[in-house]
Amino acid sequence: MASAVSSWAADLVSGDCPDVVWITCGEQSRRTDGSITQHYWLRSNSENRLQCFPDLQWEAYYRLTDGDGLEEGYSRAPLTCSGGVPHLEINCRTNARLELTLVGHCGGKHYTAQLQHALFGKASAGKHAPSERFGELPAGLRRWNLKPSRRNTYQQTGDTYHFIYHGNAGSVESVSVLEKGRRLPEDLSLARDGNLVYTPAHDPHLDRSSPYEVKETVLLAREAAEGREYLTTFTLLLHRSYSAHLKRLHGCLLFAGMAVLAAGFTVIFKRRPWYR
């Protein structure tokens, strides 16, 4: 496998390049064998629209984790140009967790876009067929690593997520959060060792929506090093929180009251002979 993105557009300057690039989920379809095909798109909030430049190639790497464990290395998935925007699809046979990484370059800007989420295929057991042979991610790639947690399977607002930034954390100018392509007012704090803790705020609209409704929240790290700009994004697919708005105090008081009542009845009836 090639260790770096090929066919770069050398004549492009950074001013002609999109500012930020991230992955968004498209439609999902189920095949006749029960497997799931998930579509993905690259998006940008820049005035310079993300396009399929003839001399600018994006590369996609992915791996799936299912009941048999983590695949060794990454598979390559081909991208197509649909509506002028890079697009790809990944097929999943069984219940698995997908790690998807897209890599691109334009002028002096280097892009990494990531996404992780669960896919629920219902095909018969068998290995996922890779689009290309297994390999590793490009050397020196800037990327986010989401630390393993049970919360990662069903991502919710109000939960805390732990990341490690792989790159030169000392050269990171900012870590920001994007929602609907817009940057939120407050930046996040990245530790010198690359650790970042993020707790997405609750969303009133999402709280009133279906438990299947999701919103895309994007983490963005900007790093400047050796005359290059590295723009690294990670898309979180957030659901409403199941536990955040439970009235725990009321529940505890009710439980305590029921316990006292049950104990009282037990004492009263225990004193009465059973044969009366």
C-alpha positions as CSV (number, residue, x, y, z in Angstrom):
1,M,0.0,0.0,0.0
2,A,1.2,3.5,-0.8
3,S,2.3,5.2,2.4
4,A,1.2,8.7,1.3
5,V,-1.4,10.4,-0.7
6,S,-0.5,10.5,-4.4
7,S,-1.1,12.8,-7.4
8,W,-1.1,16.1,-5.5
9,A,-2.1,19.3,-7.2
10,A,1.2,21.1,-6.9
11,D,-0.1,24.2,-8.7
12,L,-2.8,24.9,-6.1
13,V,-2.1,27.4,-3.4
14,S,-3.6,27.3,0.0
15,G,-5.9,30.3,-0.7
16,D,-7.7,28.2,-3.3
17,C,-8.2,25.3,-0.9
18,P,-11.1,24.5,1.4
19,D,-10.6,25.7,5.0
20,V,-12.0,22.7,6.8
21,V,-13.0,19.2,5.7
22,W,-15.0,16.6,7.6
23,I,-16.9,13.4,7.1
24,T,-20.7,13.3,7.1
25,C,-22.9,10.2,7.0
26,G,-25.3,9.8,4.0
27,E,-28.0,7.3,3.4
28,Q,-27.8,3.7,4.6
29,S,-29.2,0.8,2.6
30,R,-29.6,-2.9,3.3
31,R,-28.7,-5.5,0.7
32,T,-30.6,-8.6,0.0
33,D,-28.1,-10.7,1.9
34,G,-28.8,-8.6,5.1
35,S,-25.5,-6.6,5.0
36,I,-25.5,-2.8,5.4
37,T,-24.0,-0.3,2.9
38,Q,-23.3,3.1,4.5
39,H,-22.6,6.1,2.3
40,Y,-20.2,8.9,3.4
41,W,-19.4,12.4,2.0
42,L,-16.7,14.9,2.5
43,R,-18.0,18.4,3.5
44,S,-16.5,21.8,4.0
45,N,-17.7,25.1,5.4
46,S,-15.4,27.2,3.3
47,E,-16.3,29.7,0.5
48,N,-13.8,27.6,-1.5
49,R,-16.1,24.6,-2.0
50,L,-14.8,21.2,-1.6
51,Q,-14.5,19.7,-5.1
52,C,-13.1,16.7,-7.0
53,F,-10.1,18.4,-8.5
54,P,-8.6,16.4,-11.4
55,D,-5.2,16.4,-9.8
56,L,-6.2,16.2,-6.2
57,Q,-6.8,12.8,-4.8
58,W,-8.4,11.8,-1.5
59,E,-7.6,8.4,0.1
60,A,-9.9,6.5,2.4
61,Y,-8.7,3.9,5.0
62,Y,-11.0,1.9,7.2
63,R,-11.2,-1.1,9.5
64,L,-14.1,-2.9,11.3
65,T,-14.3,-4.3,14.8
66,D,-16.8,-7.1,15.3
67,G,-17.3,-10.1,17.6
68,D,-14.1,-11.7,16.3
69,G,-12.0,-8.7,17.2
70,L,-10.2,-5.9,15.4
71,E,-9.0,-6.3,11.9
72,E,-5.2,-6.2,11.4
73,G,-4.4,-3.1,9.6
74,Y,-6.6,-0.9,7.4
75,S,-8.4,-1.5,4.1
76,R,-8.6,1.0,1.3
77,A,-11.9,2.1,0.0
78,P,-12.3,3.8,-3.4
79,L,-13.8,7.3,-3.6
80,T,-16.0,8.5,-6.4
81,C,-17.0,12.0,-7.5
82,S,-20.7,12.6,-7.1
83,G,-22.2,16.0,-7.6
84,G,-18.7,17.5,-7.6
85,V,-18.0,16.2,-4.1
86,P,-15.9,13.1,-3.0
87,H,-18.0,10.2,-1.9
88,L,-17.5,6.6,-0.8
89,E,-19.5,3.6,0.5
90,I,-18.6,0.8,2.9
91,N,-20.4,-2.5,3.2
92,C,-20.7,-4.2,6.6
93,R,-22.0,-7.8,7.0
94,T,-22.5,-8.0,10.8
95,N,-22.7,-5.8,13.8
96,A,-19.4,-4.0,13.9
97,R,-17.7,-0.7,14.7
98,L,-16.2,1.2,11.9
99,E,-13.1,3.4,12.0
100,L,-12.9,5.6,8.9
101,T,-10.0,8.0,8.0
102,L,-9.8,10.2,4.9
103,V,-6.6,11.9,3.9
104,G,-6.1,14.8,1.5
105,H,-3.7,17.6,0.6
106,C,-4.2,20.9,-1.1
107,G,-1.4,23.5,-1.5
108,G,0.2,23.8,1.9
109,K,-2.8,22.4,3.7
110,H,-2.9,18.8,4.9
111,Y,-6.3,17.3,5.8
112,T,-7.3,14.3,7.9
113,A,-11.0,13.6,8.5
114,Q,-12.1,10.8,10.8
115,L,-15.3,9.2,12.0
116,Q,-16.2,6.2,14.1
117,H,-19.6,4.6,14.7
118,A,-21.5,1.3,14.8
119,L,-23.0,-0.5,11.8
120,F,-25.6,-3.2,12.2
121,G,-25.4,-5.7,9.4
122,K,-27.6,-8.9,9.4
123,A,-25.8,-11.1,6.9
124,S,-24.5,-14.5,7.7
125,A,-21.2,-14.6,9.5
126,G,-18.2,-14.2,7.4
127,K,-15.2,-11.9,7.0
128,H,-15.7,-8.4,5.7
129,A,-14.3,-8.2,2.2
130,P,-11.8,-5.3,2.0
131,S,-11.8,-3.1,-1.1
132,E,-8.0,-3.3,-1.2
133,R,-5.4,-5.3,0.7
134,F,-4.6,-4.5,4.4
135,G,-2.0,-1.9,5.3
136,E,-1.2,0.9,7.7
137,L,-2.1,4.6,7.8
138,P,0.3,7.0,6.2
139,A,3.4,7.7,8.3
140,G,3.4,11.0,10.2
141,L,-0.4,11.4,9.8
142,R,-2.1,13.9,12.1
143,R,-5.1,12.2,13.6
144,W,-7.4,11.9,16.7
145,N,-7.5,8.7,18.7
146,L,-10.7,8.2,20.6
147,K,-9.9,6.2,23.7
148,P,-11.9,2.9,24.0
149,S,-15.0,3.2,26.1
150,R,-18.5,1.6,26.3
151,R,-19.8,5.1,25.6
152,N,-18.3,5.0,22.2
153,T,-20.9,2.5,20.9
154,Y,-23.8,4.9,21.4
155,Q,-22.5,8.4,21.5
156,Q,-24.6,10.8,23.6
157,T,-24.6,14.4,24.6
158,G,-23.5,14.9,28.2
159,D,-21.1,12.0,28.1
160,T,-17.4,12.6,28.4
161,Y,-15.0,11.5,25.6
162,H,-11.2,11.2,25.9
163,F,-9.0,11.8,22.9
164,I,-5.3,11.8,22.1
165,Y,-4.0,14.0,19.3
166,H,-1.3,12.4,17.3
167,G,0.9,15.1,15.9
168,N,2.9,18.0,17.4
169,A,0.6,19.1,20.2
170,G,2.8,22.0,21.0
171,S,2.2,23.5,17.5
172,V,-1.6,23.2,17.7
173,E,-3.0,26.7,17.4
174,S,-6.6,25.8,18.4
175,V,-9.0,23.0,19.0
176,S,-12.6,24.1,18.1
177,V,-16.0,22.5,17.8
178,L,-18.2,22.8,14.7
179,E,-21.9,22.2,14.5
180,K,-23.7,22.6,11.2
181,G,-20.4,23.9,9.8
182,R,-20.3,26.8,12.3
183,R,-17.6,27.2,14.9
184,L,-18.8,27.3,18.5
185,P,-17.6,30.3,20.5
186,E,-15.4,28.5,23.0
187,D,-12.3,26.5,22.1
188,L,-11.2,23.3,23.9
189,S,-8.0,22.9,25.8
190,L,-5.4,20.5,24.4
191,A,-2.8,19.3,26.9
192,R,0.9,19.3,26.0
193,D,0.9,15.5,25.8
194,G,-2.0,15.6,23.3
195,N,-4.8,14.6,25.6
196,L,-8.2,16.2,25.3
197,V,-11.4,15.8,27.3
198,Y,-14.6,16.8,25.7
199,T,-18.2,16.7,27.0
200,P,-20.7,17.8,24.4
201,A,-23.5,19.9,25.8
202,H,-27.1,18.8,25.8
203,D,-29.2,19.9,22.9
204,P,-32.8,20.9,23.7
205,H,-33.9,20.1,20.1
206,L,-32.2,16.7,20.3
207,D,-33.8,16.0,23.7
208,R,-37.2,16.4,22.2
209,S,-36.4,14.2,19.2
210,S,-36.5,10.5,18.5
211,P,-33.8,8.3,20.2
212,Y,-32.7,7.5,16.6
213,E,-32.1,11.1,15.8
214,V,-28.4,12.2,15.6
215,K,-26.5,15.4,15.1
216,E,-23.0,15.7,13.8
217,T,-20.5,17.5,16.0
218,V,-17.0,18.0,14.6
219,L,-13.7,18.5,16.6
220,L,-11.1,20.5,14.6
221,A,-7.4,20.8,15.4
222,R,-5.3,23.4,13.6
223,E,-1.6,22.8,13.7
224,A,1.1,24.9,12.0
225,A,4.5,23.3,11.5
226,E,7.3,23.7,9.0
227,G,5.4,26.0,6.8
228,R,2.4,23.6,6.6
229,E,-1.1,23.7,8.0
230,Y,-2.6,20.5,9.4
231,L,-6.4,20.5,9.7
232,T,-7.6,17.4,11.6
233,T,-11.3,16.7,12.2
234,F,-13.2,14.0,14.0
235,T,-17.0,13.7,13.6
236,L,-19.1,12.6,16.6
237,L,-22.6,11.2,15.8
238,L,-24.4,12.3,19.0
239,H,-27.8,11.0,20.2
240,R,-29.8,12.6,23.0
241,S,-28.8,11.5,26.5
242,Y,-30.9,8.8,28.2
243,S,-29.9,9.6,31.7
244,A,-29.1,13.3,31.9
245,H,-32.6,14.5,32.6
246,L,-33.8,11.8,34.9
247,K,-35.1,13.3,38.2
248,R,-32.9,11.2,40.4
249,L,-33.8,13.1,43.7
250,H,-37.5,12.4,43.2
251,G,-36.8,8.8,42.3
252,C,-34.6,8.3,45.4
253,L,-37.3,9.9,47.6
254,L,-40.0,7.7,46.1
255,F,-37.8,4.6,46.6
256,A,-37.0,5.5,50.2
257,G,-40.7,6.1,50.9
258,M,-41.7,2.7,49.4
259,A,-38.9,1.0,51.4
260,V,-40.2,2.6,54.7
261,L,-43.8,1.6,53.8
262,A,-42.8,-2.0,53.1
263,A,-40.8,-2.2,56.3
264,G,-43.8,-0.8,58.3
265,F,-46.2,-3.4,56.8
266,T,-43.7,-6.1,57.5
267,V,-43.5,-5.2,61.2
268,I,-47.3,-4.8,61.6
269,F,-48.2,-8.1,60.0
270,K,-45.3,-10.0,61.6
271,R,-46.8,-9.3,65.0
272,R,-50.2,-10.8,64.1
273,P,-50.5,-14.6,64.4
274,W,-51.0,-16.2,60.9
275,Y,-53.8,-18.5,62.2
276,R,-56.3,-15.7,63.0
